[in-house]
Amino acid sequence: MHFMAHYLSEFHKPLSKMLVKTGLLICSNPKQIGHLLGSINKEVKNTLYVQFLSNLEDPLGNFCPNIYNSWSKFSPTIFTTYSQAATDSINLDIRVLLSGLKYEIAKIQTRKPIDLIIFDKPYSNCQIESFINTKLQNVAKEYNVLTLNSVECNDQEIEPYSTNDKKYNHCVLGGTFDRLHVAHKLLLSEAALRAAKKVTVGVTEEVMLDSKILNEFIEDCVKRMNAVKDFLYDICPELEYNIVPIQDPFGPAIVDPTMELIVVSKETVRGGEKINTIRKERNLGVLDIIPVELVDEPNSKPPEEAKISSSSLRMRLLGTVLKPIEVNNEIPKEPYVIGLTGGIASGKTGVTSHVKNLGAETINCDLIGHDCYKPGKPCYEELIREFGQQIIAENGEIDRKVLGSIVFKCKEDLEKLNKIVWPHIAIEVKNIIKNSSAKVIVIEAAVLLLAGWDNMCHEVWTTIVPRKEAVKRLLERNLTEEQANSRLNAQPNNQFYVQNANVVFCSLWNVEYTKEQVKKAWDLLMKRIPS
C-alpha cells in the first residue's frame, strides 16, 4: 500500500493535476464543512464521503457526546452538511456516513475505494498510519492524504429542528427520487438515522409521473430504485432496506402494521397526515411524522424552483447533449446540419428564429411542402388524383385546411399524403444544403424522424411541450378541441422525440428562457464542431 502524507501550511495546495475519483473527509468540526468543500472540489471528482469523528483515537459511534447527546441533534448537522454541499460542491456526490455515528463499529466501510483521505486538522504520521490501517475498510492500493487548515469555530450546541428523539424499528418514506440530489439524501438519511432495524422506501412508477415537469427526462424506475439502494447501503449498511415501486401516493405505508415512522419533506406533511387517516380507518397504528426542511437552491433563477428539486435539475438539461452524437461519415462535414423536429405547437418556429439570429441558415420544410402543393408543381396533380376535387380552393390552389381535415382523421390518408410529398421535400432540402456556404444549417421539420430525413443531419434537436399546452396553443390558432386532439393523436408522443434527439428544448415558459436554452445549445455546438 502506497502512503503519502501532505501537511499544508496554506488552506489549499493541489496534490496533482488529476482529480481523484473518491475522497473521505474525516471531520472533527461539522461547522467547518463549508470552509473545507471549496478546497476539496479541486481534489475530488466523483464521490466524497464524510465521517464525523472527534479524534482519530476516538471509537467510532462516539462523536462529541457532550454535544451530540440525542438523535435529534444529528439531524441539523447532517442538514447543514448537505446544504453546504448544494452551495459549494454541486458536482460532487457527497455522502454523510451514519454507521460511525449510530454504532460502535470497528471500521469505516464504503462501497467505493478511497483514493484520498482528508483531515480537517493536523495529526502525526503515526496517528494517520494507524487510523488508515485499523479503521478504514476500503482504501485504494494507491492513495493520498491531505490535511486542510482548521478554522476557529465555537463548539456551541447546535439547536435541533425536531425535538423527537425516539428510535423506530421500521421507518418509511416515498418519492420519485429522480437524479438523487441532496434533498433526497436528507430524507433518506433521516429515515436511516432514526431506524433501529428497517427502512422501506417507495419509489414512484411511471404511471404516476404524467404531472411532473419534463417527465420525459425522468429516469427509469429501476434505475431510481438502484440509486436509492446504493446510497442507503453506503451510508448505513447495518439496516434492512426494502426498496419498492409504488403506483399510488401511499404505497405500503397504508397496509404495513409494523411501520412506526414516516419521514416527509416540509411541503408533503399533509400527505403523511392523509396516510395516517387511512391507517386509522384500517385499524393500523398511527405513524409518527418527521418533516425534513427543504434545501434552498443556491443558483435558482425563474422559472426554476427556489428549493432544490428534481424538476429544476431536469430543466437544466434543456439545451445540453442528452444522447451521444454518432459520427455519420456518409454526410459531408460541412455544412454542419442539424435537424430540428418536434410535435405541433411545440415551439419549433421560435427555436428556429433563435438559431437564425445566432448565425445558422434555416430551412423550413413546411414552406417547401406548401410550395410543392402549388399548381404546376409535381405534387399538385398527384394530390388531386389521390384526394379528389374537394381539396381545390376557388383560386385553383389546394386548400390545405380541407386537406388537413381529411388526412388527420385517417391514418391511411395521412400516409398517402406523406408518400406523395416527402420525397419532393427531401430533394429540395438536399439541393439547398449542397449549394449553401453556411457553416451551420438547421432543417426545421415536424416529420424529420418519421420521414427519415435525420439521415441528412449530423445531429437532431427537438422541441417539446406538455400535451395540455399544445392543445391550448392550437385552440388559440382557431382549431376546435377535436381538431387539436386529432392532430396530436396523429403524431408521436414527446417520449419518442426525446428518445431520438441529441438536444431537447421546452418552450413551456417565457421566450427568454427558451432563448437561454438555445444559446446554451449553440455555445456547446460551437465547441464540438470543426472550426
C-alpha positions as a Python dict, from the first residue, in 0.01 Angstrom:
ca = {
    (1, 'M'): (0, 0, 0),
    (2, 'H'): (132, 339, -103),
    (3, 'F'): (115, 614, 159),
    (4, 'M'): (180, 984, 114),
    (5, 'A'): (110, 1247, 381),
    (6, 'H'): (64, 1613, 292),
    (7, 'Y'): (62, 1877, 566),
    (8, 'L'): (-34, 2209, 419),
    (9, 'S'): (64, 2549, 552),
    (10, 'E'): (-185, 2710, 314),
    (11, 'F'): (-555, 2631, 300),
    (12, 'H'): (-525, 2467, -39),
    (13, 'K'): (-243, 2312, -232),
    (14, 'P'): (-312, 2079, -527),
    (15, 'L'): (-192, 1723, -482),
    (16, 'S'): (-164, 1662, -855),
    (17, 'K'): (-307, 1772, -1186),
    (18, 'M'): (-550, 1478, -1184),
    (19, 'L'): (-859, 1472, -966),
    (20, 'V'): (-913, 1153, -767),
    (21, 'K'): (-1245, 971, -802),
    (22, 'T'): (-1331, 922, -436),
    (23, 'G'): (-1240, 1103, -117),
    (24, 'L'): (-1311, 1053, 253),
    (25, 'L'): (-1328, 1357, 481),
    (26, 'I'): (-1266, 1290, 850),
    (27, 'C'): (-1441, 1590, 1000),
    (28, 'S'): (-1389, 1682, 1365),
    (29, 'N'): (-1596, 2001, 1345),
    (30, 'P'): (-1910, 1999, 1124),
    (31, 'K'): (-1920, 2378, 1123),
    (32, 'Q'): (-1612, 2377, 902),
    (33, 'I'): (-1779, 2190, 616),
    (34, 'G'): (-1846, 2497, 404),
    (35, 'H'): (-1488, 2615, 457),
    (36, 'L'): (-1346, 2279, 351),
    (37, 'L'): (-1554, 2198, 46),
    (38, 'G'): (-1409, 2470, -173),
    (39, 'S'): (-1065, 2309, -141),
    (40, 'I'): (-1192, 1952, -168),
    (41, 'N'): (-1363, 2033, -501),
    (42, 'K'): (-1017, 2083, -650),
    (43, 'E'): (-907, 1736, -547),
    (44, 'V'): (-1208, 1500, -576),
    (45, 'K'): (-1406, 1437, -895),
    (46, 'N'): (-1692, 1200, -813),
    (47, 'T'): (-1772, 1098, -456),
    (48, 'L'): (-1690, 1249, -118),
    (49, 'Y'): (-1768, 1050, 195),
    (50, 'V'): (-1794, 1245, 521),
    (51, 'Q'): (-1724, 1076, 854),
    (52, 'F'): (-1769, 1281, 1169),
    (53, 'L'): (-1502, 1182, 1422),
    (54, 'S'): (-1368, 1398, 1704),
    (55, 'N'): (-1018, 1248, 1703),
    (56, 'L'): (-854, 960, 1525),
    (57, 'E'): (-810, 770, 1851),
    (58, 'D'): (-1179, 801, 1946),
    (59, 'P'): (-1400, 497, 1887),
    (60, 'L'): (-1648, 520, 1601),
    (61, 'G'): (-2001, 577, 1726),
    (62, 'N'): (-1890, 824, 1993),
    (63, 'F'): (-1879, 1160, 1818),
    (64, 'C'): (-1869, 1463, 2053),
    (65, 'P'): (-2101, 1301, 2312),
    (66, 'N'): (-2120, 1624, 2515),
    (67, 'I'): (-2283, 1799, 2216),
    (68, 'Y'): (-2448, 1522, 2017),
    (69, 'N'): (-2619, 1353, 2308),
    (70, 'S'): (-2950, 1281, 2134),
    (71, 'W'): (-3059, 1152, 1795),
    (72, 'S'): (-3239, 1475, 1711),
    (73, 'K'): (-2916, 1676, 1734),
    (74, 'F'): (-2755, 1484, 1450),
    (75, 'S'): (-3031, 1591, 1209),
    (76, 'P'): (-2938, 1962, 1177),
    (77, 'T'): (-2571, 1870, 1141),
    (78, 'I'): (-2649, 1639, 851),
    (79, 'F'): (-2883, 1904, 707),
    (80, 'T'): (-2610, 2169, 727),
    (81, 'T'): (-2360, 1939, 557),
    (82, 'Y'): (-2584, 1864, 261),
    (83, 'S'): (-2697, 2228, 237),
    (84, 'Q'): (-2334, 2337, 215),
    (85, 'A'): (-2274, 2069, -47),
    (86, 'A'): (-2557, 2214, -256),
    (87, 'T'): (-2385, 2553, -245),
    (88, 'D'): (-2018, 2463, -265),
    (89, 'S'): (-1999, 2119, -430),
    (90, 'I'): (-2282, 2083, -679),
    (91, 'N'): (-2088, 1833, -891),
    (92, 'L'): (-1978, 1610, -603),
    (93, 'D'): (-2179, 1313, -480),
    (94, 'I'): (-2146, 1379, -107),
    (95, 'R'): (-2248, 1107, 139),
    (96, 'V'): (-2252, 1152, 517),
    (97, 'L'): (-2174, 814, 673),
    (98, 'L'): (-2416, 723, 952),
    (99, 'S'): (-2277, 390, 1069),
    (100, 'G'): (-1993, 559, 1256),
    (101, 'L'): (-2244, 789, 1428),
    (102, 'K'): (-2507, 530, 1522),
    (103, 'Y'): (-2295, 228, 1608),
    (104, 'E'): (-1964, 143, 1770),
    (105, 'I'): (-1830, -13, 1452),
    (106, 'A'): (-1475, -138, 1413),
    (107, 'K'): (-1409, 10, 1068),
    (108, 'I'): (-1548, 269, 829),
    (109, 'Q'): (-1694, 86, 530),
    (110, 'T'): (-1760, 244, 192),
    (111, 'R'): (-1880, 84, -130),
    (112, 'K'): (-1619, 272, -333),
    (113, 'P'): (-1246, 250, -258),
    (114, 'I'): (-1097, 566, -105),
    (115, 'D'): (-833, 742, -317),
    (116, 'L'): (-783, 1044, -92),
    (117, 'I'): (-818, 1072, 287),
    (118, 'I'): (-875, 1427, 406),
    (119, 'F'): (-837, 1559, 762),
    (120, 'D'): (-960, 1894, 891),
    (121, 'K'): (-681, 1923, 1146),
    (122, 'P'): (-320, 1801, 1165),
    (123, 'Y'): (-225, 1461, 1303),
    (124, 'S'): (111, 1291, 1326),
    (125, 'N'): (225, 1042, 1063),
    (126, 'C'): (196, 772, 1325),
    (127, 'Q'): (-166, 862, 1407),
    (128, 'I'): (-266, 875, 1041),
    (129, 'E'): (-99, 548, 953),
    (130, 'S'): (-257, 372, 1250),
    (131, 'F'): (-602, 514, 1163),
    (132, 'I'): (-582, 402, 799),
    (133, 'N'): (-460, 54, 890),
    (134, 'T'): (-710, -9, 1170),
    (135, 'K'): (-1024, 193, 1092),
    (136, 'L'): (-1062, 204, 714),
    (137, 'Q'): (-1203, -98, 537),
    (138, 'N'): (-1183, 1, 170),
    (139, 'V'): (-873, 204, 78),
    (140, 'A'): (-734, 210, -276),
    (141, 'K'): (-396, 43, -335),
    (142, 'E'): (-252, 383, -404),
    (143, 'Y'): (-393, 671, -205),
    (144, 'N'): (-304, 1018, -83),
    (145, 'V'): (-358, 1203, 243),
    (146, 'L'): (-448, 1570, 261),
    (147, 'T'): (-462, 1787, 573),
    (148, 'L'): (-652, 2114, 546),
    (149, 'N'): (-610, 2409, 779),
    (150, 'S'): (-871, 2440, 1051),
    (151, 'V'): (-1079, 2749, 1114),
    (152, 'E'): (-1171, 2881, 1455),
    (153, 'C'): (-1527, 2770, 1534),
    (154, 'N'): (-1714, 2783, 1862),
    (155, 'D'): (-1823, 2440, 1979),
    (156, 'Q'): (-2163, 2564, 2089),
    (157, 'E'): (-2459, 2331, 2096),
    (158, 'I'): (-2650, 2309, 1769),
    (159, 'E'): (-3023, 2361, 1805),
    (160, 'P'): (-3224, 2069, 1660),
    (161, 'Y'): (-3517, 2138, 1426),
    (162, 'S'): (-3702, 1841, 1578),
    (163, 'T'): (-3720, 1751, 1945),
    (164, 'N'): (-3832, 1396, 1868),
    (165, 'D'): (-3551, 1175, 1998),
    (166, 'K'): (-3716, 836, 1952),
    (167, 'K'): (-3577, 542, 1757),
    (168, 'Y'): (-3811, 334, 1544),
    (169, 'N'): (-3789, -27, 1438),
    (170, 'H'): (-3941, 41, 1096),
    (171, 'C'): (-3939, 373, 909),
    (172, 'V'): (-4098, 455, 573),
    (173, 'L'): (-4076, 729, 312),
    (174, 'G'): (-4159, 772, -54),
    (175, 'G'): (-4090, 985, -358),
    (176, 'T'): (-3980, 997, -721),
    (177, 'F'): (-3606, 1008, -636),
    (178, 'D'): (-3512, 1121, -984),
    (179, 'R'): (-3139, 1201, -1018),
    (180, 'L'): (-3066, 1158, -648),
    (181, 'H'): (-2981, 1500, -502),
    (182, 'V'): (-2913, 1647, -158),
    (183, 'A'): (-3281, 1691, -69),
    (184, 'H'): (-3336, 1319, -138),
    (185, 'K'): (-3027, 1234, 65),
    (186, 'L'): (-3161, 1429, 362),
    (187, 'L'): (-3490, 1237, 359),
    (188, 'L'): (-3316, 902, 324),
    (189, 'S'): (-3057, 989, 589),
    (190, 'E'): (-3323, 1097, 838),
    (191, 'A'): (-3502, 763, 797),
    (192, 'A'): (-3177, 566, 828),
    (193, 'L'): (-3071, 772, 1129),
    (194, 'R'): (-3398, 704, 1315),
    (195, 'A'): (-3441, 339, 1217),
    (196, 'A'): (-3332, 63, 1452),
    (197, 'K'): (-3400, -224, 1212),
    (198, 'K'): (-3567, -146, 880),
    (199, 'V'): (-3636, 128, 625),
    (200, 'T'): (-3893, 97, 346),
    (201, 'V'): (-3871, 334, 51),
    (202, 'G'): (-4149, 366, -206),
    (203, 'V'): (-4029, 484, -549),
    (204, 'T'): (-4298, 614, -783),
    (205, 'E'): (-4351, 421, -1104),
    (206, 'E'): (-4402, 580, -1446),
    (207, 'V'): (-4782, 565, -1416),
    (208, 'M'): (-4765, 845, -1156),
    (209, 'L'): (-4534, 1081, -1343),
    (210, 'D'): (-4760, 1249, -1602),
    (211, 'S'): (-4799, 1565, -1394),
    (212, 'K'): (-4425, 1607, -1336),
    (213, 'I'): (-4237, 1881, -1520),
    (214, 'L'): (-4036, 1733, -1808),
    (215, 'N'): (-4145, 1383, -1708),
    (216, 'E'): (-3990, 1262, -2035),
    (217, 'F'): (-3649, 1310, -1871),
    (218, 'I'): (-3725, 1112, -1555),
    (219, 'E'): (-3501, 811, -1516),
    (220, 'D'): (-3633, 457, -1537),
    (221, 'C'): (-3791, 335, -1211),
    (222, 'V'): (-3541, 50, -1173),
    (223, 'K'): (-3252, 294, -1212),
    (224, 'R'): (-3400, 524, -947),
    (225, 'M'): (-3458, 234, -710),
    (226, 'N'): (-3100, 116, -754),
    (227, 'A'): (-2969, 467, -681),
    (228, 'V'): (-3167, 478, -355),
    (229, 'K'): (-3047, 132, -259),
    (230, 'D'): (-2684, 214, -337),
    (231, 'F'): (-2696, 531, -127),
    (232, 'L'): (-2859, 369, 176),
    (233, 'Y'): (-2629, 67, 183),
    (234, 'D'): (-2337, 306, 153),
    (235, 'I'): (-2425, 533, 444),
    (236, 'C'): (-2558, 267, 681),
    (237, 'P'): (-2531, -98, 569),
    (238, 'E'): (-2636, -235, 910),
    (239, 'L'): (-3007, -176, 842),
    (240, 'E'): (-3253, -381, 638),
    (241, 'Y'): (-3382, -193, 333),
    (242, 'N'): (-3695, -259, 134),
    (243, 'I'): (-3699, -51, -187),
    (244, 'V'): (-4031, -97, -368),
    (245, 'P'): (-4205, 55, -673),
    (246, 'I'): (-4538, 225, -598),
    (247, 'Q'): (-4831, 307, -826),
    (248, 'D'): (-5021, 538, -589),
    (249, 'P'): (-4924, 813, -340),
    (250, 'F'): (-4946, 582, -39),
    (251, 'G'): (-4773, 255, -126),
    (252, 'P'): (-4707, 10, 159),
    (253, 'A'): (-4750, 286, 422),
    (254, 'I'): (-5125, 221, 438),
    (255, 'V'): (-5104, -158, 470),
    (256, 'D'): (-4794, -245, 676),
    (257, 'P'): (-4872, -272, 1051),
    (258, 'T'): (-4503, -282, 1150),
    (259, 'M'): (-4427, 73, 1036),
    (260, 'E'): (-4385, 333, 1311),
    (261, 'L'): (-4243, 648, 1149),
    (262, 'I'): (-4285, 828, 818),
    (263, 'V'): (-4028, 1082, 703),
    (264, 'V'): (-4162, 1358, 476),
    (265, 'S'): (-4046, 1693, 345),
    (266, 'K'): (-4195, 2011, 491),
    (267, 'E'): (-4412, 2050, 179),
    (268, 'T'): (-4561, 1699, 195),
    (269, 'V'): (-4668, 1684, 560),
    (270, 'R'): (-5033, 1670, 453),
    (271, 'G'): (-4954, 1355, 258),
    (272, 'G'): (-4825, 1193, 576),
    (273, 'E'): (-5139, 1303, 759),
    (274, 'K'): (-5356, 1151, 485),
    (275, 'I'): (-5171, 823, 524),
    (276, 'N'): (-5248, 828, 897),
    (277, 'T'): (-5615, 893, 824),
    (278, 'I'): (-5625, 581, 605),
    (279, 'R'): (-5433, 379, 866),
    (280, 'K'): (-5688, 475, 1132),
    (281, 'E'): (-5970, 363, 904),
    (282, 'R'): (-5792, 28, 867),
    (283, 'N'): (-5722, -5, 1240),
    (284, 'L'): (-5347, 30, 1190),
    (285, 'G'): (-5121, 221, 1426),
    (286, 'V'): (-5072, 591, 1351),
    (287, 'L'): (-4724, 680, 1223),
    (288, 'D'): (-4512, 946, 1386),
    (289, 'I'): (-4427, 1212, 1127),
    (290, 'I'): (-4088, 1381, 1099),
    (291, 'P'): (-4081, 1666, 845),
    (292, 'V'): (-3741, 1745, 694),
    (293, 'E'): (-3655, 2102, 595),
    (294, 'L'): (-3634, 2187, 225),
    (295, 'V'): (-3294, 2293, 92),
    (296, 'D'): (-3256, 2631, -76),
    (297, 'E'): (-3139, 2623, -437),
    (298, 'P'): (-2830, 2849, -436),
    (299, 'N'): (-2836, 2914, -811),
    (300, 'S'): (-3208, 2933, -871),
    (301, 'K'): (-3349, 3166, -1133),
    (302, 'P'): (-3704, 3182, -1268),
    (303, 'P'): (-3879, 2969, -1377),
    (304, 'E'): (-3681, 2718, -1166),
    (305, 'E'): (-3795, 2641, -813),
    (306, 'A'): (-3645, 2824, -515),
    (307, 'K'): (-3580, 2492, -340),
    (308, 'I'): (-3361, 2210, -469),
    (309, 'S'): (-3579, 1980, -676),
    (310, 'S'): (-3557, 1717, -947),
    (311, 'S'): (-3770, 1931, -1177),
    (312, 'S'): (-3513, 2212, -1170),
    (313, 'L'): (-3236, 1961, -1242),
    (314, 'R'): (-3433, 1832, -1539),
    (315, 'M'): (-3489, 2188, -1664),
    (316, 'R'): (-3113, 2242, -1661),
    (317, 'L'): (-3072, 1952, -1903),
    (318, 'L'): (-3253, 2151, -2170),
    (319, 'G'): (-3009, 2265, -2436),
    (320, 'T'): (-2744, 2010, -2337),
    (321, 'V'): (-2640, 1694, -2522),
    (322, 'L'): (-2854, 1416, -2377),
    (323, 'K'): (-2783, 1148, -2635),
    (324, 'P'): (-2430, 1088, -2771),
    (325, 'I'): (-2377, 1224, -3121),
    (326, 'E'): (-2278, 947, -3361),
    (327, 'V'): (-2047, 1038, -3647),
    (328, 'N'): (-2202, 967, -3986),
    (329, 'N'): (-1920, 951, -4240),
    (330, 'E'): (-2168, 943, -4527),
    (331, 'I'): (-2259, 1308, -4462),
    (332, 'P'): (-2012, 1580, -4566),
    (333, 'K'): (-1857, 1752, -4264),
    (334, 'E'): (-1958, 2092, -4394),
    (335, 'P'): (-2203, 2248, -4369),
    (336, 'Y'): (-2291, 2105, -4028),
    (337, 'V'): (-2657, 2005, -4049),
    (338, 'I'): (-2896, 1997, -3754),
    (339, 'G'): (-3243, 1852, -3783),
    (340, 'L'): (-3493, 2039, -3566),
    (341, 'T'): (-3814, 1849, -3502),
    (342, 'G'): (-4095, 1823, -3251),
    (343, 'G'): (-4470, 1797, -3227),
    (344, 'I'): (-4722, 2051, -3349),
    (345, 'A'): (-4730, 2373, -3142),
    (346, 'S'): (-4417, 2271, -2952),
    (347, 'G'): (-4217, 2584, -3035),
    (348, 'K'): (-4008, 2481, -3335),
    (349, 'T'): (-4055, 2813, -3513),
    (350, 'G'): (-3935, 3008, -3211),
    (351, 'V'): (-3623, 2793, -3175),
    (352, 'T'): (-3556, 2826, -3548),
    (353, 'S'): (-3575, 3204, -3512),
    (354, 'H'): (-3327, 3197, -3222),
    (355, 'V'): (-3068, 2983, -3406),
    (356, 'K'): (-3105, 3203, -3713),
    (357, 'N'): (-3018, 3506, -3500),
    (358, 'L'): (-2712, 3317, -3372),
    (359, 'G'): (-2583, 3261, -3726),
    (360, 'A'): (-2742, 2946, -3864),
    (361, 'E'): (-2903, 2914, -4206),
    (362, 'T'): (-3252, 2770, -4163),
    (363, 'I'): (-3468, 2555, -4389),
    (364, 'N'): (-3843, 2539, -4321),
    (365, 'C'): (-3975, 2212, -4462),
    (366, 'D'): (-4337, 2321, -4414),
    (367, 'L'): (-4281, 2612, -4652),
    (368, 'I'): (-4110, 2383, -4902),
    (369, 'G'): (-4403, 2143, -4868),
    (370, 'H'): (-4657, 2421, -4925),
    (371, 'D'): (-4470, 2521, -5239),
    (372, 'C'): (-4499, 2161, -5361),
    (373, 'Y'): (-4880, 2197, -5345),
    (374, 'K'): (-4893, 2487, -5592),
    (375, 'P'): (-5034, 2446, -5944),
    (376, 'G'): (-4767, 2334, -6185),
    (377, 'K'): (-4565, 2160, -5917),
    (378, 'P'): (-4525, 1778, -5929),
    (379, 'C'): (-4734, 1715, -5617),
    (380, 'Y'): (-5034, 1919, -5735),
    (381, 'E'): (-5179, 1673, -5984),
    (382, 'E'): (-5085, 1371, -5769),
    (383, 'L'): (-5274, 1512, -5468),
    (384, 'I'): (-5585, 1585, -5673),
    (385, 'R'): (-5580, 1234, -5820),
    (386, 'E'): (-5549, 1085, -5470),
    (387, 'F'): (-5791, 1306, -5271),
    (388, 'G'): (-6027, 1441, -5537),
    (389, 'Q'): (-6159, 1780, -5648),
    (390, 'Q'): (-6283, 1860, -5296),
    (391, 'I'): (-5934, 1978, -5196),
    (392, 'I'): (-5922, 2251, -5465),
    (393, 'A'): (-6000, 2603, -5348),
    (394, 'E'): (-6180, 2869, -5555),
    (395, 'N'): (-5848, 3018, -5667),
    (396, 'G'): (-5739, 2682, -5807),
    (397, 'E'): (-5485, 2610, -5537),
    (398, 'I'): (-5505, 2321, -5294),
    (399, 'D'): (-5697, 2413, -4980),
    (400, 'R'): (-5461, 2287, -4709),
    (401, 'K'): (-5727, 2321, -4437),
    (402, 'V'): (-5961, 2090, -4625),
    (403, 'L'): (-5676, 1850, -4699),
    (404, 'G'): (-5572, 1858, -4333),
    (405, 'S'): (-5924, 1781, -4213),
    (406, 'I'): (-5918, 1470, -4433),
    (407, 'V'): (-5576, 1327, -4354),
    (408, 'F'): (-5577, 1393, -3979),
    (409, 'K'): (-5891, 1183, -3941),
    (410, 'C'): (-5749, 880, -4122),
    (411, 'K'): (-5404, 734, -4070),
    (412, 'E'): (-5405, 571, -4415),
    (413, 'D'): (-5486, 901, -4587),
    (414, 'L'): (-5208, 1074, -4395),
    (415, 'E'): (-4963, 806, -4508),
    (416, 'K'): (-5076, 856, -4869),
    (417, 'L'): (-5017, 1230, -4843),
    (418, 'N'): (-4673, 1181, -4693),
    (419, 'K'): (-4575, 929, -4959),
    (420, 'I'): (-4652, 1190, -5225),
    (421, 'V'): (-4499, 1499, -5065),
    (422, 'W'): (-4200, 1382, -4860),
    (423, 'P'): (-3971, 1273, -5149),
    (424, 'H'): (-4013, 1614, -5320),
    (425, 'I'): (-3932, 1800, -4998),
    (426, 'A'): (-3620, 1586, -4943),
    (427, 'I'): (-3490, 1662, -5292),
    (428, 'E'): (-3531, 2037, -5240),
    (429, 'V'): (-3365, 2029, -4895),
    (430, 'K'): (-3065, 1838, -5032),
    (431, 'N'): (-3025, 2093, -5311),
    (432, 'I'): (-3028, 2382, -5063),
    (433, 'I'): (-2764, 2211, -4847),
    (434, 'K'): (-2547, 2130, -5147),
    (435, 'N'): (-2545, 2492, -5266),
    (436, 'S'): (-2506, 2654, -4924),
    (437, 'S'): (-2193, 2827, -4795),
    (438, 'A'): (-2321, 2837, -4436),
    (439, 'K'): (-2127, 2684, -4151),
    (440, 'V'): (-2442, 2551, -3979),
    (441, 'I'): (-2779, 2467, -4136),
    (442, 'V'): (-3089, 2390, -3931),
    (443, 'I'): (-3366, 2190, -4102),
    (444, 'E'): (-3699, 2257, -3931),
    (445, 'A'): (-3936, 1965, -3992),
    (446, 'A'): (-4206, 1817, -3772),
    (447, 'V'): (-4177, 1489, -3964),
    (448, 'L'): (-3795, 1482, -3973),
    (449, 'L'): (-3770, 1147, -3790),
    (450, 'L'): (-4077, 985, -3949),
    (451, 'A'): (-3961, 1080, -4297),
    (452, 'G'): (-3607, 955, -4234),
    (453, 'W'): (-3459, 1299, -4304),
    (454, 'D'): (-3241, 1267, -3996),
    (455, 'N'): (-3006, 1071, -4224),
    (456, 'M'): (-2918, 1410, -4376),
    (457, 'C'): (-2827, 1550, -4034),
    (458, 'H'): (-2522, 1537, -3811),
    (459, 'E'): (-2743, 1561, -3505),
    (460, 'V'): (-3110, 1603, -3410),
    (461, 'W'): (-3264, 1871, -3188),
    (462, 'T'): (-3625, 1861, -3075),
    (463, 'T'): (-3883, 2080, -2902),
    (464, 'I'): (-4147, 1954, -2661),
    (465, 'V'): (-4435, 2093, -2454),
    (466, 'P'): (-4692, 1910, -2239),
    (467, 'R'): (-4996, 1795, -2433),
    (468, 'K'): (-5228, 2033, -2245),
    (469, 'E'): (-5012, 2326, -2351),
    (470, 'A'): (-5010, 2206, -2713),
    (471, 'V'): (-5392, 2183, -2711),
    (472, 'K'): (-5417, 2533, -2564),
    (473, 'R'): (-5191, 2676, -2835),
    (474, 'L'): (-5386, 2501, -3110),
    (475, 'L'): (-5713, 2640, -2976),
    (476, 'E'): (-5556, 2986, -2996),
    (477, 'R'): (-5493, 2911, -3366),
    (478, 'N'): (-5871, 2875, -3409),
    (479, 'L'): (-5876, 2495, -3419),
    (480, 'T'): (-6151, 2317, -3231),
    (481, 'E'): (-6054, 2093, -2941),
    (482, 'E'): (-6146, 1791, -3154),
    (483, 'Q'): (-5919, 1911, -3435),
    (484, 'A'): (-5636, 1983, -3191),
    (485, 'N'): (-5653, 1637, -3038),
    (486, 'S'): (-5685, 1480, -3383),
    (487, 'R'): (-5358, 1641, -3492),
    (488, 'L'): (-5180, 1548, -3171),
    (489, 'N'): (-5302, 1189, -3194),
    (490, 'A'): (-5165, 1166, -3548),
    (491, 'Q'): (-4808, 1233, -3435),
    (492, 'P'): (-4565, 1057, -3198),
    (493, 'N'): (-4562, 1149, -2830),
    (494, 'N'): (-4295, 1357, -2657),
    (495, 'Q'): (-4113, 1047, -2537),
    (496, 'F'): (-4048, 947, -2898),
    (497, 'Y'): (-3894, 1283, -2981),
    (498, 'V'): (-3678, 1287, -2667),
    (499, 'Q'): (-3552, 933, -2722),
    (500, 'N'): (-3445, 1015, -3078),
    (501, 'A'): (-3291, 1359, -3020),
    (502, 'N'): (-2946, 1466, -2912),
    (503, 'V'): (-3062, 1801, -2770),
    (504, 'V'): (-3405, 1889, -2629),
    (505, 'F'): (-3578, 2226, -2578),
    (506, 'C'): (-3903, 2305, -2400),
    (507, 'S'): (-4093, 2627, -2480),
    (508, 'L'): (-4339, 2594, -2191),
    (509, 'W'): (-4204, 2903, -2015),
    (510, 'N'): (-4129, 3259, -2128),
    (511, 'V'): (-3946, 3340, -2451),
    (512, 'E'): (-3631, 3449, -2270),
    (513, 'Y'): (-3596, 3108, -2105),
    (514, 'T'): (-3627, 2937, -2443),
    (515, 'K'): (-3360, 3172, -2579),
    (516, 'E'): (-3132, 3072, -2290),
    (517, 'Q'): (-3177, 2705, -2378),
    (518, 'V'): (-3094, 2769, -2743),
    (519, 'K'): (-2792, 2986, -2656),
    (520, 'K'): (-2662, 2709, -2430),
    (521, 'A'): (-2704, 2454, -2709),
    (522, 'W'): (-2540, 2684, -2963),
    (523, 'D'): (-2239, 2755, -2742),
    (524, 'L'): (-2188, 2383, -2682),
    (525, 'L'): (-2227, 2320, -3057),
    (526, 'M'): (-1956, 2574, -3140),
    (527, 'K'): (-1717, 2387, -2910),
    (528, 'R'): (-1767, 2047, -3073),
    (529, 'I'): (-1799, 2110, -3446),
    (530, 'P'): (-1498, 2163, -3675),
    (531, 'S'): (-1377, 2523, -3677),
}
